[in-house]
Amino acid sequence: MGLVIAFLIPVLCYLVLKYASDRAVDMPRRYLLDTVVTNIVKGKETNDSIWHITANIRLQNQLGDTVHIFDKEGKITVANFFFTSCGSICPKLTHNMQKLQQSFIKGGNVRNKIDTSIVQFLSFTVDPARDSVSTIKDYADRFGVNHDNWWMLTGSRDSIYKFAFEELKVDKFSEEPISPDFVHTSRFVLIDKQHVVRGYYNGLDTNSISKLARDIGLLMLEKDKKQKSTVFMEIIDLTWLWLIIVAAVLFFMVYMNARRKING
């Protein structure tokens, strides 16, 4: 019996750790590091990464409403850039974004119960001089855009270009070269609920878009960064199992010791 117990304890410990590890998730990483702050707590030096918070700029959407892009709080955001007279990649990008939007309206990832209320889509025109509110409204209607959670935005050219290059830095994460005079990129940009960039995706590639949809679901499951990591929390959640195992072993040892004394 002692050998059985000695064997079972490490096996059970292994199964608990394996269970926790199997449920751990590889979350989308953060981009655009602003700075690293060094803190000294109880004589120990720690480094904290300060990630760039995307600016909440003001523009006009296709319905003629003046909005701040993050007016709808608590949403994950997918952003891209287009212009209505584009005859190359923009129609395909808009079509793929529309398919992504529809997938969330239909329930998205069934396993994680994702729906349209979770994500906000933003498309910034890079030719605002010609893309008026009425022009982008016609363009949106042509592609079947649901206006509830997809804003096509126009306004100040300086604001849009500053946002693209300084806030999202699309020029650094695009496969194609981007001129500072004209933002023409195939990137879809994923921004979390805290307005931190969490990914860049090829909006022309179905595999990349599938990964984007998956990452949106993962961000919805993401816990506050002040909480413990997923694996650690899973192990903590199973503390009761550890206690039962230890209590059972101790009880058995006491019981066997008592029987030996009686028999002796």
C-alpha positions as a Markdown table, in Angstrom:
| # | Residue | x | y | z |
|---|---|---|---|---|
| 1 | Met | 0.0 | 0.0 | 0.0 |
| 2 | Gly | 2.9 | 2.3 | 0.8 |
| 3 | Leu | 4.4 | 1.7 | -2.6 |
| 4 | Val | 1.0 | 2.4 | -4.3 |
| 5 | Ile | 0.6 | 5.7 | -2.5 |
| 6 | Ala | 4.2 | 6.6 | -3.3 |
| 7 | Phe | 3.4 | 6.0 | -6.9 |
| 8 | Leu | 0.0 | 7.7 | -7.0 |
| 9 | Ile | 1.1 | 11.0 | -5.5 |
| 10 | Pro | 3.6 | 12.0 | -8.3 |
| 11 | Val | 1.2 | 10.6 | -11.0 |
| 12 | Leu | -1.7 | 12.7 | -9.7 |
| 13 | Cys | 0.6 | 15.8 | -9.4 |
| 14 | Tyr | 1.7 | 15.2 | -13.0 |
| 15 | Leu | -2.0 | 14.9 | -14.2 |
| 16 | Val | -2.9 | 18.1 | -12.4 |
| 17 | Leu | -0.1 | 20.1 | -14.0 |
| 18 | Lys | -0.8 | 18.6 | -17.4 |
| 19 | Tyr | -4.5 | 19.5 | -17.1 |
| 20 | Ala | -3.5 | 23.1 | -16.3 |
| 21 | Ser | -0.9 | 23.3 | -19.1 |
| 22 | Asp | -3.3 | 21.9 | -21.7 |
| 23 | Arg | -5.8 | 24.7 | -20.9 |
| 24 | Ala | -3.2 | 27.4 | -21.1 |
| 25 | Val | -3.6 | 29.8 | -24.1 |
| 26 | Asp | -1.1 | 31.6 | -26.2 |
| 27 | Met | -2.5 | 35.1 | -26.1 |
| 28 | Pro | -1.8 | 37.7 | -28.9 |
| 29 | Arg | 1.3 | 39.6 | -27.9 |
| 30 | Arg | 1.4 | 43.4 | -27.4 |
| 31 | Tyr | 3.0 | 45.7 | -29.8 |
| 32 | Leu | 4.4 | 49.3 | -29.8 |
| 33 | Leu | 6.4 | 49.5 | -26.5 |
| 34 | Asp | 6.6 | 53.1 | -25.3 |
| 35 | Thr | 9.1 | 52.6 | -22.5 |
| 36 | Val | 10.3 | 50.3 | -19.7 |
| 37 | Val | 10.0 | 51.5 | -16.1 |
| 38 | Thr | 12.3 | 50.2 | -13.4 |
| 39 | Asn | 10.8 | 49.8 | -10.0 |
| 40 | Ile | 12.5 | 48.8 | -6.7 |
| 41 | Val | 10.2 | 46.9 | -4.3 |
| 42 | Lys | 11.6 | 45.5 | -1.1 |
| 43 | Gly | 15.1 | 45.9 | -2.4 |
| 44 | Lys | 14.3 | 43.9 | -5.6 |
| 45 | Glu | 14.5 | 45.6 | -9.0 |
| 46 | Thr | 11.6 | 44.8 | -11.5 |
| 47 | Asn | 10.9 | 46.1 | -15.0 |
| 48 | Asp | 7.4 | 47.1 | -16.2 |
| 49 | Ser | 6.7 | 47.5 | -19.9 |
| 50 | Ile | 4.6 | 50.5 | -20.7 |
| 51 | Trp | 2.7 | 49.8 | -23.9 |
| 52 | His | 1.5 | 52.5 | -26.3 |
| 53 | Ile | -2.2 | 53.5 | -25.8 |
| 54 | Thr | -3.8 | 54.3 | -29.1 |
| 55 | Ala | -5.1 | 57.9 | -29.4 |
| 56 | Asn | -8.8 | 58.4 | -29.5 |
| 57 | Ile | -9.1 | 60.7 | -32.5 |
| 58 | Arg | -12.3 | 62.4 | -33.7 |
| 59 | Leu | -13.7 | 61.9 | -37.3 |
| 60 | Gln | -17.0 | 61.5 | -39.2 |
| 61 | Asn | -18.5 | 58.2 | -39.9 |
| 62 | Gln | -20.6 | 57.2 | -43.0 |
| 63 | Leu | -23.8 | 58.2 | -41.2 |
| 64 | Gly | -22.6 | 61.8 | -40.8 |
| 65 | Asp | -22.0 | 61.5 | -37.1 |
| 66 | Thr | -18.9 | 63.1 | -35.5 |
| 67 | Val | -17.4 | 60.4 | -33.3 |
| 68 | His | -14.3 | 59.5 | -31.4 |
| 69 | Ile | -13.1 | 56.2 | -32.7 |
| 70 | Phe | -13.2 | 54.6 | -29.2 |
| 71 | Asp | -16.6 | 56.0 | -28.2 |
| 72 | Lys | -17.9 | 52.5 | -27.8 |
| 73 | Glu | -16.1 | 51.5 | -24.7 |
| 74 | Gly | -15.2 | 47.9 | -23.8 |
| 75 | Lys | -14.9 | 46.7 | -27.4 |
| 76 | Ile | -12.1 | 45.0 | -29.3 |
| 77 | Thr | -11.3 | 47.0 | -32.5 |
| 78 | Val | -10.3 | 45.9 | -36.0 |
| 79 | Ala | -9.0 | 48.8 | -38.2 |
| 80 | Asn | -7.9 | 49.1 | -41.8 |
| 81 | Phe | -7.3 | 51.8 | -44.4 |
| 82 | Phe | -9.0 | 52.2 | -47.8 |
| 83 | Phe | -10.2 | 54.8 | -50.4 |
| 84 | Thr | -13.4 | 54.5 | -52.4 |
| 85 | Ser | -11.7 | 55.0 | -55.9 |
| 86 | Cys | -9.1 | 52.3 | -55.3 |
| 87 | Gly | -9.1 | 49.8 | -58.0 |
| 88 | Ser | -6.6 | 47.4 | -56.6 |
| 89 | Ile | -6.6 | 45.9 | -53.0 |
| 90 | Cys | -9.3 | 48.0 | -51.3 |
| 91 | Pro | -12.4 | 46.2 | -52.7 |
| 92 | Lys | -10.9 | 42.9 | -51.6 |
| 93 | Leu | -10.0 | 44.2 | -48.2 |
| 94 | Thr | -13.5 | 45.6 | -47.7 |
| 95 | His | -15.1 | 42.4 | -48.9 |
| 96 | Asn | -13.0 | 40.4 | -46.5 |
| 97 | Met | -13.8 | 42.7 | -43.6 |
| 98 | Gln | -17.5 | 42.4 | -44.4 |
| 99 | Lys | -17.2 | 38.6 | -44.3 |
| 100 | Leu | -15.5 | 38.9 | -40.9 |
| 101 | Gln | -18.2 | 41.2 | -39.7 |
| 102 | Gln | -20.9 | 38.8 | -40.9 |
| 103 | Ser | -19.2 | 35.9 | -39.1 |
| 104 | Phe | -19.5 | 37.7 | -35.8 |
| 105 | Ile | -23.1 | 38.6 | -36.5 |
| 106 | Lys | -23.9 | 35.0 | -37.0 |
| 107 | Gly | -22.2 | 34.1 | -33.7 |
| 108 | Gly | -18.6 | 33.9 | -34.8 |
| 109 | Asn | -16.6 | 31.3 | -33.0 |
| 110 | Val | -19.3 | 29.0 | -31.6 |
| 111 | Arg | -17.1 | 27.7 | -28.9 |
| 112 | Asn | -16.4 | 31.1 | -27.4 |
| 113 | Lys | -19.9 | 32.6 | -28.1 |
| 114 | Ile | -18.5 | 35.6 | -30.0 |
| 115 | Asp | -21.0 | 38.0 | -31.5 |
| 116 | Thr | -21.3 | 41.4 | -33.1 |
| 117 | Ser | -21.5 | 43.3 | -29.8 |
| 118 | Ile | -17.9 | 42.4 | -29.0 |
| 119 | Val | -16.0 | 43.9 | -31.9 |
| 120 | Gln | -16.0 | 47.4 | -33.5 |
| 121 | Phe | -14.7 | 47.7 | -37.1 |
| 122 | Leu | -13.1 | 50.9 | -38.3 |
| 123 | Ser | -12.1 | 51.7 | -41.9 |
| 124 | Phe | -10.2 | 55.0 | -42.4 |
| 125 | Thr | -10.2 | 56.6 | -45.9 |
| 126 | Val | -6.8 | 57.8 | -46.9 |
| 127 | Asp | -8.3 | 60.1 | -49.5 |
| 128 | Pro | -10.6 | 62.3 | -47.4 |
| 129 | Ala | -10.6 | 65.1 | -49.9 |
| 130 | Arg | -12.6 | 63.0 | -52.3 |
| 131 | Asp | -14.3 | 60.6 | -49.9 |
| 132 | Ser | -17.0 | 62.7 | -48.4 |
| 133 | Val | -19.6 | 61.3 | -46.0 |
| 134 | Ser | -22.1 | 60.6 | -48.8 |
| 135 | Thr | -19.4 | 58.9 | -50.9 |
| 136 | Ile | -18.3 | 56.5 | -48.1 |
| 137 | Lys | -21.9 | 55.8 | -47.2 |
| 138 | Asp | -22.6 | 54.7 | -50.8 |
| 139 | Tyr | -19.4 | 52.6 | -50.7 |
| 140 | Ala | -20.5 | 51.0 | -47.4 |
| 141 | Asp | -23.9 | 50.2 | -48.7 |
| 142 | Arg | -22.5 | 48.7 | -51.9 |
| 143 | Phe | -20.5 | 46.2 | -49.8 |
| 144 | Gly | -23.4 | 45.4 | -47.4 |
| 145 | Val | -21.7 | 47.0 | -44.3 |
| 146 | Asn | -23.6 | 46.8 | -41.1 |
| 147 | His | -23.4 | 50.3 | -39.7 |
| 148 | Asp | -24.0 | 49.3 | -36.1 |
| 149 | Asn | -20.5 | 48.1 | -35.5 |
| 150 | Trp | -18.5 | 49.2 | -38.6 |
| 151 | Trp | -17.6 | 52.8 | -39.1 |
| 152 | Met | -16.1 | 54.1 | -42.3 |
| 153 | Leu | -14.4 | 57.3 | -41.3 |
| 154 | Thr | -13.4 | 60.5 | -43.1 |
| 155 | Gly | -12.2 | 63.9 | -41.9 |
| 156 | Ser | -8.9 | 65.6 | -41.4 |
| 157 | Arg | -6.2 | 64.1 | -43.6 |
| 158 | Asp | -3.5 | 65.1 | -41.1 |
| 159 | Ser | -5.4 | 63.3 | -38.3 |
| 160 | Ile | -5.8 | 60.1 | -40.3 |
| 161 | Tyr | -2.2 | 60.0 | -41.5 |
| 162 | Lys | -0.8 | 60.8 | -38.1 |
| 163 | Phe | -3.0 | 58.1 | -36.7 |
| 164 | Ala | -1.8 | 55.5 | -39.3 |
| 165 | Phe | 1.9 | 56.3 | -38.9 |
| 166 | Glu | 2.3 | 57.4 | -35.3 |
| 167 | Glu | -0.4 | 55.5 | -33.5 |
| 168 | Leu | -0.6 | 52.3 | -35.4 |
| 169 | Lys | 2.7 | 52.4 | -37.2 |
| 170 | Val | 1.4 | 50.5 | -40.2 |
| 171 | Asp | 4.5 | 51.3 | -42.2 |
| 172 | Lys | 6.6 | 49.2 | -39.9 |
| 173 | Phe | 4.4 | 46.1 | -40.1 |
| 174 | Ser | 3.3 | 46.0 | -43.7 |
| 175 | Glu | 4.8 | 43.6 | -46.3 |
| 176 | Glu | 4.4 | 46.3 | -49.0 |
| 177 | Pro | 6.3 | 49.6 | -48.9 |
| 178 | Ile | 4.1 | 52.5 | -47.8 |
| 179 | Ser | 4.7 | 56.1 | -48.9 |
| 180 | Pro | 4.4 | 58.7 | -46.2 |
| 181 | Asp | 2.3 | 60.7 | -48.7 |
| 182 | Phe | -0.3 | 57.9 | -49.2 |
| 183 | Val | -1.3 | 55.1 | -46.8 |
| 184 | His | -1.9 | 52.1 | -49.0 |
| 185 | Thr | -1.6 | 48.9 | -46.9 |
| 186 | Ser | -3.3 | 45.5 | -46.8 |
| 187 | Arg | -2.9 | 45.3 | -43.0 |
| 188 | Phe | -5.8 | 44.8 | -40.6 |
| 189 | Val | -4.9 | 46.0 | -37.1 |
| 190 | Leu | -6.2 | 44.4 | -33.9 |
| 191 | Ile | -6.6 | 46.7 | -30.9 |
| 192 | Asp | -7.7 | 45.4 | -27.5 |
| 193 | Lys | -10.2 | 46.9 | -25.0 |
| 194 | Gln | -7.4 | 49.0 | -23.4 |
| 195 | His | -6.6 | 50.4 | -26.8 |
| 196 | Val | -3.3 | 48.6 | -27.1 |
| 197 | Val | -2.3 | 47.1 | -30.5 |
| 198 | Arg | -2.3 | 43.3 | -30.4 |
| 199 | Gly | -1.7 | 42.2 | -34.0 |
| 200 | Tyr | -1.2 | 43.0 | -37.7 |
| 201 | Tyr | -2.8 | 40.7 | -40.3 |
| 202 | Asn | -2.8 | 40.4 | -44.0 |
| 203 | Gly | -6.4 | 41.4 | -45.0 |
| 204 | Leu | -6.0 | 39.7 | -48.4 |
| 205 | Asp | -5.1 | 36.3 | -46.9 |
| 206 | Thr | -7.8 | 34.0 | -45.6 |
| 207 | Asn | -5.5 | 32.2 | -43.2 |
| 208 | Ser | -4.4 | 35.5 | -41.7 |
| 209 | Ile | -8.0 | 36.6 | -41.3 |
| 210 | Ser | -8.9 | 33.3 | -39.6 |
| 211 | Lys | -6.1 | 33.9 | -37.2 |
| 212 | Leu | -7.5 | 37.4 | -36.6 |
| 213 | Ala | -10.9 | 36.0 | -35.8 |
| 214 | Arg | -9.3 | 33.5 | -33.4 |
| 215 | Asp | -7.3 | 36.3 | -31.7 |
| 216 | Ile | -10.4 | 38.4 | -31.2 |
| 217 | Gly | -11.9 | 35.5 | -29.3 |
| 218 | Leu | -8.8 | 35.1 | -27.2 |
| 219 | Leu | -8.8 | 38.8 | -26.2 |
| 220 | Met | -12.4 | 38.4 | -25.0 |
| 221 | Leu | -11.2 | 35.7 | -22.6 |
| 222 | Glu | -8.2 | 37.6 | -21.5 |
| 223 | Lys | -8.0 | 38.4 | -17.8 |
| 224 | Asp | -6.8 | 41.6 | -16.3 |
| 225 | Lys | -3.0 | 41.9 | -16.5 |
| 226 | Lys | -2.8 | 42.3 | -12.7 |
| 227 | Gln | -4.2 | 38.8 | -12.2 |
| 228 | Lys | -2.0 | 35.7 | -12.2 |
| 229 | Ser | -1.2 | 33.8 | -15.4 |
| 230 | Thr | -3.6 | 31.2 | -16.8 |
| 231 | Val | -1.6 | 28.2 | -15.8 |
| 232 | Phe | -0.9 | 29.4 | -12.3 |
| 233 | Met | -4.6 | 30.2 | -11.8 |
| 234 | Glu | -5.6 | 26.8 | -13.0 |
| 235 | Ile | -3.3 | 25.1 | -10.5 |
| 236 | Ile | -4.6 | 27.4 | -7.7 |
| 237 | Asp | -8.2 | 26.5 | -8.7 |
| 238 | Leu | -7.3 | 22.8 | -8.2 |
| 239 | Thr | -5.8 | 23.3 | -4.7 |
| 240 | Trp | -8.8 | 21.5 | -3.2 |
| 241 | Leu | -7.6 | 18.3 | -5.0 |
| 242 | Trp | -4.1 | 18.6 | -3.6 |
| 243 | Leu | -5.6 | 19.0 | -0.1 |
| 244 | Ile | -7.8 | 15.9 | -0.5 |
| 245 | Ile | -4.8 | 13.8 | -1.6 |
| 246 | Val | -2.6 | 15.0 | 1.3 |
| 247 | Ala | -5.5 | 14.5 | 3.8 |
| 248 | Ala | -6.2 | 11.0 | 2.5 |
| 249 | Val | -2.5 | 10.0 | 2.7 |
| 250 | Leu | -2.2 | 11.4 | 6.3 |
| 251 | Phe | -5.4 | 9.7 | 7.3 |
| 252 | Phe | -4.2 | 6.3 | 5.9 |
| 253 | Met | -0.8 | 6.7 | 7.7 |
| 254 | Val | -2.5 | 7.5 | 11.1 |
| 255 | Tyr | -4.9 | 4.6 | 10.6 |
| 256 | Met | -2.2 | 2.1 | 9.8 |
| 257 | Asn | -0.1 | 3.3 | 12.7 |
| 258 | Ala | -3.0 | 2.8 | 15.0 |
| 259 | Arg | -3.7 | -0.7 | 13.8 |
| 260 | Arg | -0.1 | -1.7 | 14.3 |
| 261 | Lys | -0.2 | -0.5 | 17.9 |
| 262 | Ile | -3.4 | -2.4 | 18.5 |
| 263 | Asn | -2.1 | -5.6 | 16.9 |
| 264 | Gly | 1.2 | -5.2 | 18.7 |
